Amino acid sequence: MNKNLLKQAVALFLVVLGTGAAQASSVNYQLRLKQPGNPSVAYQLSHQGSQLVAGTQLPLTISEQTVTDGETQRLTIRLTAQERIYFSLEASLPTSFRTDDCEFYLPGFWYHKNLRSPREAPSFHTSKSWNFREDRLSSPLTSVFDGASGRTLSVLHLAGPQADALTTHQEGEVILGGPCSLGYMGFDNATGHPALTFGYPYKETPRRYIRKLSFIEPITTFARLDKGETMTLTWLLREGQAEDYGQFVSQTWNHCMDCLNPQPITPLYSPDQMKAQLANYFRKGYVDKYDLKYHSGHGLRCDDCLPVDHVQLGFCGRVLLNGFNALEYGELTNDPTLVKMGRDIFDSWLQHGFTARGYFKEDMHIGQGIPADADCIHSIRQQSEAVYAVLHYLAYEKQHGRKHPEWEQKIRTLLNGMLTLQKENGQFPRKYRDDHSDVDASGGSTPSATSTLVMGYKYFGDKRYLQAAKRTVDYLEREIISKSDYFSSTLDANCEDKEAAISAVTATYYLAMMTKKQERQHYIDLCQKATYFALSWYYLWDVPFAQGQMLGDLGFKSRGWGNVSVENNHIDVFVFELPHIVQWLAQQTGNKRFQQIHDVIFSSLNQLLPTEKRLCGIGVPGFNPEVVQHTNWDYGRNGKGFYNDIFAPGWTVASLWELYSPQRTSGFLMGK
């Protein structure tokens, strides 16, 4: 970058801010050239006018152009080969910030310092410098927030036509086998002053994260450029100021939305068509040979989708919610088979699904029998998900003149038990035994209970439930939202994750719907803050796939799909109530970006629905896939562009069913 231009922009920026703080200097470049069969050779580049040159003659010319627009600089690099070359261009944007004062944000993959994650996943535990291929990120961006000064800096890649190339090796120096648009994003803390790192094509250092809690050696890839061929690379460099990390993430998400501008896709199916296909899961996944009836939703094989005996009440299985969906849809479509299975599921769990203390039995291999009470470990998330489903069922039944006093008593007992389980600071333990002793006292799952308590208040009119719900959000505001620390809501990982942020969004929305005036506005403000973090996990761009990778061959677009967590680096359809809340929030705040991302999500999540003539790699129509492997990461099978061989369709069907039932929640909360 031209130093004089940058210094002038920096000086103007500092005058506006009035901080006098140090600012980023010019971008440093390194070029690597590789001859097939030989180790690469690195060349430090320096500025000579608009050209980037080395201390020796290079077989290509490299020009640099920067255009400043307010806080943003558009950086364009053009490479023209004088002979066939294989190259890697590496860039570094230094700062004068202190590493100890800084937090980093790479959307959908890196939050703060990823210290909630174990050493076996990317985090500061393992290294303070990282580079990642861009398709790991929900926006191809790297950024840093200096907590000491409030200064922010980001780099966003604006790629050309999307393409990916299959590679012969997973580590070391690798020449790409064809066109590839993927670069890399990261940060370097080697000097104690962080630099944002970026370049093309991708590399991953110091380790490569290939599956859950598994690293391999790093990789550096090289792109081919033929004689006379020119390649143009473009990044946006942006400076800013934020009060805290939460505002920094919000501003950066807005920036990504404005620059990437994701548009809705043309839906393949209408909501009614989606439900008609998903209902096949109810028919084919139903198991009625045990005392507890259920739709098999956890641990199925993608190739045959045959039911198994692993029953998970909430989380992956969502047994009672799918039972209610089957019942409701069966009555809507005059299908007595679906109606009966829905009723049988609820009747069986009423009779056999509770411990003596009144909690649901959550997780079992039922072929070995229903577990004894002493063997049960409960999670606040699964208990809450089950109560959510039952209260929707009871409200629906009451509307149709049918009453279930035994169910009502069971739910009152459980809700009253939750009141005694709540800690003095408002939090709930993540996992606990039937005697109320903690298994995991972490409070990260607390917002899972909020919506359940609000629903309990709405259904039973017991103000204790509403007060308990407000105490959970007091805790949520103090320990999670104010610290921008959303973690441990998923049950198979205890790290930074999307579902924790969604739970916070849902919790604050439910209380906003139950309150008025200033109190309501306070919950709306909290909801908006949490929403930015939830949406930061959702892709604002379409990652590329290589020919032969099924998802690409199907024409799959990743925009609108959410990454899962730092540990589980794949995308899925986990939304449930989130899009409806985002749309409501857009109406409450006038935030047009929220309406836009709602439209993207709503139009995008039907792309992989298996139908008879378009199975999308799944053995049975209606069994929507779960683990969509969109980057170089897998659970052990198949890799990018495919699914893992084992999946959990119970929650995917339930999530999409909620997406296409936009009035369900508001109808419950606002109904009489």
N, C-alpha and C positions, 0 to 999 in steps of 0.2 A: 504494500500500500504506500502511496506517495506520502512521505513523512510530513512535508509542509502542509499538505491538505489536511491530514489527520490532526496535526497540532493546532491548525486554525479551528477545526471543528471542535476539538477538545476544549480549547480556550473559550470558545463561545458557549459551549455546554456548561463549563464550570462557572462562567459568569451568571448564566441563567439560574444554576442551582445554588450558587453562593456558598459552596462547600469548601472549595480550595483543595479538595482531596485529589490524590493521584488518579490517573486514568490510564486506560490501555494504550500501549504504544503500537507501532506498526506490526503488521503480520510478518512472521518469519516463515520462510519456505525451505523445504528440503525436497529434492527430487531423487528418486531411486530409479535406476535403469537396470534391467535384467537381461542378460543373454541366456537363452534357454540352456540349461545344464550347468550354468555358473551361478555363484552367489551374486546378489545384486550389489551395485556400487552406488553409494550415496553422494550427492552433491549439494552443498549449501548454496542457496541462491541469494543474490543481492540485487538491488535496484540499479538500473542504468536507464534513466528516463522512465519510459513506460514498459521497458523490457525487464525480465528477470533473467539474470545470467549467472554462470558459474565461473570459477577460476580457470576453466578449461573449455575448449570448444565442445558444444553439445550437439547431438544429431537432431535437434528440434529447436524451435523458437517459442518463447513463452512471453506473452504480454499480459499486463495487468491494467485494469481500469476500475476506478472507484467513482461512484456518483452519490453525493450526500443529499439526503432529504430529511431534514429535521434530525431526529434521533437515530435515523437508520442510514446506513451506507450500503449501497449495492456494489458488491465486489465481483468482478468478472475476470476470469482467467481464460486465455485462449492458447492452446498448444497446437503447433503445426509441425508435423514430422518431416524431416528431410530424407529419412530412410525409415524402414520398418523398425519400430521400437516397442519395447514392453516397459511400461513406466508405472510409477506410483508417486503421486504428488501429495506431500504432507505439509500442513499449515498449522501455525500456532499463533494465537493472539494473547500475548502476555498481559498481565495486570500487575498493579502494585498492591493489590489486596493481600492480606495475610491469610494463609490457608486456615488457620485456627478460627478466623472470623467468618469464614465463608460456608455457604450451603450451596449445593448443586441441584440442578433440575434437568433431567433428560426425560421428557414426557413418557409416561407409561412404563418407566423402568427404573428411574433413579430419583429418589426424594431425600432431601437433606444429605446424609452421608450413608444411607442404607444400613444404618447400624441396628435396625430391627432384624436384619437378615443375618443368617449364620455365615461363618467363614467359607462355607462351601458354595455360597452364592456371591455375586459381585457386591462388594461393600468396602468400606474403609477398614474393616477387620483384616482384609487380605491385601489391599493396596490402596494408596491414596492417589493413584493415577490410573485411568482406564480409557480405553477406546472400544467402541461398539459399532457393529454394522447397523446401518440406519433402519433396516426393517424390524429391528427390535423395538423401535420407538414409535409412539403414536403420532408424533410429529418429528421430522428429521432435524432436531434442534439440540444444541447443547447450551447451557446457560449457568450463570453463577450469580449469587446474591451475597454482597458484603454486608454482614450484620452490623459492622462498626460504623459504616457511613451510609448504609441504605442504597449504595450504588448497585446497579445491575448491568449485566452484559450478556448478550446472547448471539448465537450464530445459527442461522436457519438455511438449510440447503434447498435451493430451488432447482430441482432436477429437470432434465429434458424428457424425451420419450422414455417411458418405463420399460426396463428390460432386466433380466437376471440371467446368469449363466451357470450351468452345472460345473462343478469342479471335481478334479480327480483326487484331491487330497483335502483333509480337514485342518491341517496345521502346516506351519513352515511357510516358505515362499512358494506361491501358487500362481501360475499364469491362468487367467480366466479363459474359458473355452468359447467365449463369444461375447456379444454386446452385453453390457451390464451398467445400469444407472446408479447402483448403490455405492454411496460413499460411506464415510464413518464419522462419528461424533464422539467427543470425549473431553477429558481435562487432564492436565499434567501439573503435579504438585512437587516436582523434583527439587525446586529451589526454595520451597516454603511460600512462594507467591504463585497462586494458580494461574495457569494459562488455559484458555479454551482451545481444544485441538479438533481439527477437522481435515478432510482431504478426500481424495479419490484415487483408485477404487478403495473398497473397504479393507480395513485391517482390524484385528481385535487383539488387544494387549492389556495387561501382561499375561492374562489367561483367557481362554475361550470357554464360554458357558454353553454347553451343548445339551444337557438334560438336567433334570431336577437334582440340585446339589452335586453337580459333576462338572469339573473343569478339565480341559486338555491344554496342550501347549498353544501359544499364540499363532496367529496367521497374518500374513501380509500378501495381498493379491496385487496382480499387475495386469493392466489393460493393454491391449494391442492397438497401435496406431500405425497405419500404413503410410508409405511415402506420399507426401502431398496432402494427407488427410489432416483436417483441423477438428479439434474438440473444444467446446466451450463449457466452462463450469461456472456456476453462479451461486453466491451465498449472500445473505442479508445479515449485516452486523448491526446490532441495535444496542444503544445505551439507554439507561433509564434510572429511575429512583423509586424506591418502594419503602413503605413503613415497616414491613415485616415480610417474612417468607411467604405467608399466605397471600398477601397483596401481590408479591412478585410472581407467584404462580398464576394468579388471576390475570395480571397484565400480560404475561407471556402467552397464556392460552388465547387471550383476545388477539394478540399479535399474530399467532399462528392461524387463527380462524380467518383473519382479514387477509393474510398473505396466501394461504393455501385455498381458502374459499371453497370448501367442499360442498357439492351440490347433491340433492337427492338423486337417487337412481330410479329408473323405471321399474316398479315392483313387478316381480314375476307372477305374483298371486295376490288376490284381494284378501282381506281379513277373513271373510267367510270361507274362501277356498283354503286358506291356511288351517283354519279350525277343522274343516272337513277332512283334511289329510292327517293332521295331528291326532284326530280321534282314532285313527287306526292303531296308534300306540296304546290307547285304552283297551282296544279289543285284543291285540296280539300280545300285550305285555302283562295281562291280568293273570294273577295266581290265586287260586281259591282252595288249594288242597291242604292248607294249614289253618290253625285256629285264627290266626291273623291274616286277613285278606289284604292284598296289595297289588299295585302295578310294579313290576320289576323294573327298577330304575337305576341300579348301581352295579357296575362290574359286568355289563353285557359285552359280548363280542360284536364288533361292527359288521362282520361278514354274515352273521346269521341272526343276531338280536334275540336269541333264545333266552327266556327268563331264567334267572338264577335265584338262589335262596338267600342272597344278601339283601336284607331289608334295612333301609335307612329312612326313618320317619320324615325327617326334614332334609336340609342341606342338599345332598345329591338326589335323594329319592322323592321328596315332597309328596309322600303317600296320601295324606289326607287332603291336600290341595288338589291333587289329581283325581282323588275320589269325588270331591265336590265338583270339579270341572266335568267329569264324566256324567254325574247326576244331572247337573244343570243343562249340559248340552243334550243329554238323552231326552229330557223333557221338552227342550226346545225343538228337537228334530223328530219327536215321537219314536224314539228308539228305546224300547223297554229293556233291552239287554244292557245298555249303558246305565239306565236308571237303576236296575237291580244291582249291578256291580258297585255303583256308587253307594247305595244304601248298605249293601253287605260289608263294604269296607268300613263304613262308620260304625255299624253294629258290632263288628268283630273287635274293633279297637276300644269301643266302649266296654265290652265284656272282658277282653284279655290284655288290653294295651296299657294298663296303669299299674304303677307300684302301689303298695298299701298306703304310702304317704301321699299319693295323688299326682305323681309325675308320670309323664309318658315314658314308656320304654322305647328307646330311640334306635338302637343299632344292634343288629343280630344276624347270625346265619341261622335262619329259622328251621332249617332242616335238622339242626342239633337241639331244637326246642327253644321255647321262650325263656330268656335268662331270668334267674332269680333276682329279687330286688337287691340283694347284697352285691350282686355282680354288675349292677347298672351304674354307669357314669353318665350324668346328664350334662348337656350344654345349654346355656341360656339361649343360644341361637335356635337350636332345634325345638326346644320347648316353646319358644315364642312363635316359630313358624307353624307349629301344630295348632296352637291356640288361635292364631290368625285364620287358619283354614276352618277350624270348627266354628268360630264366631261368624264367618261369612256363611257357612252352612246353616247355622241356627237362624240368622237374619233372613236368609232365603226361605227357609222352611216356615218361619213365622209369617212372612208375606203371603205364603200359600196356605195359611190356616193350619199348619202342622206344628205341634209343640213337642219338645224333647226335654222334659224336666230333669231326667237323669244326666243328660249331657250338660245341662246348665249347672247342675250341682257339681259335676266333675270340674268344670272350668272355673267355677267360683273357688273351689278348693285349691286348684292349681294357682290361680291368681293370688289368693290369700297366702299361699306358700311363698310366692315370689316376694310379697311384701316383707316377710320375715327374712328372706334371703338377701335383700338389698342392704348394702353397707351404709354406714353413717354418712359417707361422702357422696352417696347417690349411686355408686357403681354396683354392678353385678359381677360375680365371678364368671369367668369364661366357661369353666367346667367344674362340676361339683358332684358329690355322691348323694345318695338318697337321704342320708342323715344330715345333709346340709354342710358337711365338711368340704373344704375347698380341694379341688384337684389342680386347678389353675386359677389363681386369684386375679389374673390380669383383667383390667377393665376395658380392654379394647372392643369387646363384643357388647358392651352395655347398651348401645342404641338399638340393638336387636329387640330389647325388651320394651322400648318406649312405645312403639306403635301398638304392641299387644296390650299394654296397660291402658293406652288411650281407647282402644277398641273395647276393652273391658268396661271402662267408664261409660262409653257411649251405649253399650248394650245393657249393662246392669244398673247404670246410674249411681254407682258407688264412687264418691268423690275421693276416696282414699287412693284409688287407682290413678286418677288424674294427678293428684299430688305426688305420687310416686313417679309418674312419668315426668313431671316437671323437675323432680330431683335428678332424674337421669340426665336431663338436658343441662341442668346446672353443672353436673360432672362433665358432660360432653363439651360444654363451652369452655370450661376451665382447663381440662386436661387434654382435649383432643383438638377442638376447632381452633382455640387460641394459640395452640402450639403447632398447628398444621401437621399433626402426627396421627395419621389414620392407619391402624394396624390391627391384625389378629382377628378379623371377623370371619375369615374362612377357617375351616376346622382342620385342614390338612397342612396348614402353614401358619407361622406366627410372625409374619413380616409385614412390610408395607404392602397394602393390597387395595384393589378397586372396591371390593365388597364392603370394607370398613367405611369408605367414604360414602357409598350408597346408603348404608345403614344410617349414617349421620344425616344425610339429606332426608331420608324417609322420616326419621324421628322428629326433626324440626318441622317438617311439613305437617305431620299429624297434629302437633301442638299448635301450629299456626291456624289450623282448621278448627281448633276447639277454643280459641281465645279471641280477644277483641282489642282494638285500639293499640296503645303503645306496646302492650305485651305481645300482641299478634305481630306487630311490626318487628319487634325484637327477634321473634322466631323466624320471620321472613328473612331478616338480615343474616342470621346464622345459617339458614337453609341455603342462601345464595353463596356464602363463603364455602360451605361444604360441597355445593354443586360444582364449583370450579375444580375442586380436587377430584370429584367423581368423573367429571367430563374429561379431565386431563388424561385419563386412561384410555379414552376412545380415539380411534384412529381418524385423523383428519385428512388422510391421503391414502392412495391405493398402492400397496407395496407390489413390486414386480415379482413375477414367477417365470421360471424357465420353461421352455417347451418340454412336455413330459411330466411336469409336476401337475397333478390332477386339478388342483384349485385354479391354476392359471388356465389350463385347457378348458375348464368350465366357464371361464370369464369372470371369476370371482373378484369382487371389489372389496377391499378391506375397510374402506371408510364407513364409520358408524359402528364398527365392531370394537369391543374393549379388550385390552390386554388384561391379564388376570392378576399377577402379582410379581414381585421381584423374584420369587422362587420359581413360579410357574409361568414361563414366558411364552404363552400361546394366547390366542384370542377366542372369544366365545360370545354367546347370545345372552349373557347375564344382564338383564335390565329390570325385569319384573315391573315395579311401579315407576321407575326412574323417568322414562320419557314423559309420562303424564305429569309428573311433578315439575320437570323442566319446562314443559309447555305452560303449566300454571304459573310458574315463576316468571316466565317471559311476559305473561299478561300482568302480573303484579308489579314488575319492575320496569317494563318497557324495554327489556334487553332483547334486541332482535337476534343477536347471535344465539341465544338459547332456543329461540323458535327455529332457527336454521339448523342447529345440530339435532333438535328433535326430529325435524323432517328427514334429515339424513339417516338417523338411526331407524326411524319407523319404516323407511323405504328399503333399507339395506338388509335387515336381519332375516329376510325370507329366502335369501339366495341359495342356501344349501338344503332346503327342505327336500327330503327324498320322496319322490313320487314314482309311480309304476314305470313311467317312461324316462324318468330322469332321477336315478337313485343316488347320484352324487357320492358314490362310494360306500353307501350304507345298504345292508342286506334287505331291509324291510321298509316299505313306505311309511312315512309318519314318524319314524324314530330319528328325530333331528340330531345331528352330530354335536359333540361336545368339544373335544380337543382339536381345534382347528390350528394346525401347525403352519404358521405363516412366515416363520423365520427359521434360521438354522438352529433349532432347538426341538427336542422331542422327549417323550416319556420313555423312550427306549425302542420305539418302533417307527419306521417309515420316514420320518423327517419332514422337511419343509415341503409344503404343497399337498400333504396327505393328513390322515388322522392317525392317532395311536390305535392299536388294535382293540383296546378295551375302552369302553366309554360309559357315561351315565346319562341316559336320555330322560330320566325322570324329571330332573330340574330344568332341562332345556325345553321340554314340552310345557312345563308349568310357567317358565319365564315368558315364552312366546304367547301362551294363552293369556297371561296378564297384559302383555303388550297390546293384544287385540281385544282387550276388555277395558277400554279406557275409562268407563264410568263406574267400574266396580268399587274402587276405593272411595271416590267422592260420594257415590250413592250411599255407601254404608255410613260415612261420617256425617253427611248432611241429611240423611233420612231420619224419619221419626219412628 
